Amino acid sequence: MNGTERSRIKPGLLVDIVLKQDQRTGKLTRGTVAQLLTKSATHPHGIKVRLTDGQVGRVKHIVEE
């Protein structure tokens, strides 16, 4: 599931994000959402979140367990 809709992303969810420095390569980082940073309902490049370890990036995939 993609991460362009804010309503689908909640704190505690496991997601794959792209960090700012990895945008050129598209390298994904997996982590747990701590906070949503994007205020709008949708964003074409993914909702920006902060993970529990402090890393910030845009959600590319919501990990379905």
Secondary structure, DSSP 8 states (H G I E B T S, - for coil): --S-BGGG--TT-EEEEEEGGGTTTT-EEEEEEEEE---SSB-TT--EEEETTS-EEEEEEE---
